[in-house]
Amino acid sequence: AEGSAAFAPVWVSPSEIIYGVWGGGIARRNAQRVGPTTYIVTGEGHYFPFGWSPDGRLVYNNWGVTQKTLVLNLETREEEALPGEHQRFAVTYSSDGALVAEVTLEMDRWAVFVATADYSQRALVSPDGGAHPMWAPGGDTLYYVRLGDAGQVPALVRAVVNRSDLTSSKEIVGPWPDQNADPHFRPSIHPDGIRFVRVRPSVERQVVLVENWLARVREQLNATRQ
């Protein structure tokens, strides 16, 4: 992401990402910076591209214009609001589109919920606080950052979701490198499960590609145990 501050990158194919451009819409480009950048949404405001559904619909919000999370069909340009009155700060679909993960403040803190795509079922995943939900390939494994209480080190958690009742089993993968729960910096896992993109928390707010991201988190966990 060159020229403007970027935030909330999301993989939309094995080679392309979308991301919000500060004050300028939502851009789409090759992750290796090959070829031109195109804009799929333009206009004033700060656009958060929360997620991308497998059938090619964009989930986004434009803070300052509306507080609703919208689903946009890029072919017809028709959009609809997701159900529910709670304010969402991240929405991401599983790879098969059957489940949705989202972050809200309805528990009076950042918390991760999972729901069926039609929102007929919904359940809390992170009772001790959470942010940055990321679906792994396959659709049953969700990673998120456990925030915990004051003084606790943020940790990456792996949750395996039971599709019948949305309960989940969890394990800590390792410490998370920063305490920033701001959805601006939410990472997105590549379809291969090995790489991810995130925004570097700097003045420039550049989108960076991280290789072998899961191995790096585990290495940090092993280092703390030594």
C-alpha positions, 0 to 999 in steps of 0.5 A: 500500500503506497502513497496513503495510510492503509488499514484492515487488509483482507485476502480476496484470492491467493494473489490479491488483497483489499484494504482501506485507504485513509479518507479514500475508499477501498483498494484492491491490488496484487499482494506482491505489488505487481500491476495497478491498484484499483478501487472497488469502493470510493468516497469520503470517510474511512472505510473498513473492509471487514471481510470477503464472502466466498461468493464475492461479496464485500463486508465493510463499514464507513465510519463517520457515515453509517454505523451499520456493517454492510454487505455489498454485491460488487456486480449489482452494487446492491448492499444490505445491512447485517442483522442485529443492532450491535456495532461490529468492528470486524466481520470475517467469513470462514472459507466455505462461507458457512460461519462468520466471526465478528468483534463487538463491544456488547460485553463492555469489552472487545469480544469475539463471537461466531455465528452461522452465515444467516445469523440463526445461531450465534455464540461468544468465543472469547469470554476473557476478551478478544480481537482480530479473528482470523479463519484458517483454511477449512472453515472450522479453525478460528484464530483470535487474540486473547486480550485478557485483563490488565497486565496480561500478555496478549496471546494468540488462541486457536479455537476449533468451532463445533458447527452443530452448536458453535461451542469451541475448544481452545488452546494458546498458540503463543504470545501476540506481539502487541496489545493493539486491538484496533481493527485498523491492524487486524491481520488476514490469513492467506488461503494457504494458511502459511502467510498473513498480511497485516498493517505495520503500526507506524505513521505510514501504516503500510501493509506488510506480508508475513511469512510462516506467521504461525511458526513465528508465534510458536517460536516466541512461546518456546523462547518464553519457556526457556 
